[in-house]
Amino acid sequence: MPIIDQLTGQEILDSRGRPTVSAACVLSSGARGRASVPSGASTGAAEALELRDGDPGRYRGLGCRRAVANIAGPIDGALRGRPFNHQAALDGALIELDGTPNKARLGANAVLAVSLAFARAHALERGLPLFRHFADMIDEVPRSLPRPTINLFSGGRHAGGQIPIQDVLMVPADETIDQCLATAFEVYQCAADRAREAWNMRALTADEGGLAPPFPSAERMLDDAVEAVRRAGLEPGRDVALAVDVAATHFHAASGYALESGAGGVLDAEAMIERLAEWTERWPIVSIEDGLAEEEWGHWPRLRARLNPRVAVLGDDLLCTNPDRIRRAVETRAADALLLKVNQIGTLTEAAEALRLARRAGWQVTVSARSGETEDDWLADLAVGWSGDRIKIGSITQSERLAKYNRLLTIEKETAWPVADASRA
């Protein structure tokens, strides 16, 4: 049974140069695990709280020294010397110690860093790869790898808001991770060529590595995505499908959805639903993420009913990996797919409960990174161990993204498992 010998924390920088938290866990057996946590830019209101220092003279208030101090202070003080025979016991102790509904006392960044570091140390103590340890945590028997959904074009909060919607992603239909990445590389390069020709723009990238030309409309972004697929010698919809992260909360106000410039570009909920439906009929889209604002609960069931059944209605800001919000969405038929982000809820155990609820409802699950990432690759192991249908890491640029893709390649080599749902994108 693992016994915690020491917990320490460190403030590190994420892929945007902003502070985040890393934790180290040493067990009495000598096993050591370290994990770093991501941070989001496009965040839902119901997410667990990242504890920041608030000192405007240091990192503009974004420092994480308070969260780090909580790891070496009250968390280590409460957990050191205690045995925890499974992850749920450790996470339960963290939740009890924090005592708030959103991890506001200790900070979700501190709590999650400890949760992950303990999992990695425990896996090492058991002599198991991390993905197998994650699978054992929920009594899962993985037999496939998650299908990558890979950023191609970005807007919204990931790219300075040059266009309201957040991302257009490519979903390769290949049977292996290796083939998916080769396909994505070729489409990405063709999109970069197109950006030079059409927009006289170098391949400058957004937070998650997507290209960010100054598109005049979301429709033009989708047109250029299809054009890039064709330039790569591939058939849109057959070889590569598209997914759209609308992130509608971030351009929604009392007047409606400011999808286009000018007064005529503000849509009410019904018009927004119809616009999204038109997109899925015109372009080979298999997933719409956060197509409506996070508190527009009354309209989400209409969105789900209006879209073609082949299109996943994916909840991110709507759900925040929060079991209570997922239950509400299941009951009201507001969505049929979960974007699982562990740092939205704060511990592995709570994220596992979110996964269980989604699976029980027959939902698709995409395990997702954040816009502010680190070179830690635990996300790839989690997506494999928890049998994620898809994984959303970012584009095929930037080391914090590639670390996770490279980990998927290593797991693929070790297991020879196919990509999930290889018969269709």
C-alpha positions, 0 to 999 in steps of 0.5 A: 500500500503506497504511503506518502513520504513527501509532497513538494510543489514548484511554480513553472511556466506553461506554453504561453509563458504564464505560471502554472504548478508542478508537484512531486510525490515521494512514496515510502517505497522510494517511488517518485512521481512528478506532474505538471498541470495545464491552464485554460484561456477559454474557461467555463464559469463552473470550472474549479478555481486556479489559485493565483497570487493576485500580485500585479507586480509579478506576472500581472497577478498570475503567479502561483506561489500560494498554490505551491506553498499549499502543496508543501504546507497544508497538503503535505502536512495532512497527507504525509505518512498516511497510506492510500491504497487507491486513487479515490482515497487520496483524492477524497482526502484532498477534497476534504482538506480543501472543503470548498465546492470549487477547490478555492481554498487550496487551489485546483492547480495545487490539488490536481498536481498532487492527484496526478503526481501520486498517480504517477508514483503509484504506477511506478511503485506497481511497475506499470505504464501510466496508461495501464495504471489509469485503466486499473483505476476505473476497471477499464480494459483499453483495446484501442487508441483515441482518434486525434482531433488536430487544430488546423485554424484558430480564432477566439481567445486562442488567437486574439479574437480575429474571428469569433469561433475558436478552432477548426480541427481536422479528424483524420480517418486513418487506422493508426496514430502514425498515419493520422499524424502524417495526414495531419502534417500534409494538410497543415502544410497545405493550409500554411501554403494557402495562408501565404497565397490568400492572406500573405501570411507566414505560418504564425500560430495561435495558443494551441498551434493552429494557423490564424489567418484574418478570415472575414467569416467562419464560413471562409475558415471552413472553406479554407480547411476543406481546400487544404484537405483537397490540396493534400490529395485527400477527400474531405469527409472520407479521409479527413473530417472536420470538427468545430470548437465554437466556444460560443460563450465568449461572443455571447451577450444579452443581445445574442451571438456576435458571430459576424461584424455589424448589427446584422451579425448578431444572432439569437439562439434559434438563428445560431442553431440554424447557422450551425446546422447549415455548417454541418450540411455544407461541410464534413463536420462530425463534431460541434463543441460549445455551439451555444453559450454555457448557460443557454440550457433551454436551447441546447436540447434544440441544438442537439435535436436539430443537428444530424445524428452523425454530428457530436454535440460536444460540451466543454464550457457547458459541462466543465467535466462537472458531474452535476452539470453532466447529469443535468445535460443527460436529463435534458438531452442537451448534449451527447458528448463530453470534452473531458478536462481534468483540471476543470474539476480538480482531481482524477477521481472526480474526472472519472465520475464525469467519464462514468456518467457520460459512458452510462448515457452512451456519450462519446468522450474526447479527452482534452488538453488546454491552451496553456500546456506543459511538456508533461505527457500524462494526458496521452496515457489518460486518454488511452487508459480511459478509452477515450474516443478522441483526444484533443491536444492541439496542432502538430507544432510546439513541444507541449503538444508534440510531447503528447503526440509522441507519447501516443506513438510510443504507446502505439508501438508498445501495444499495436492497438488500432485507433478507435472507430477506425471505420469512420472519422 
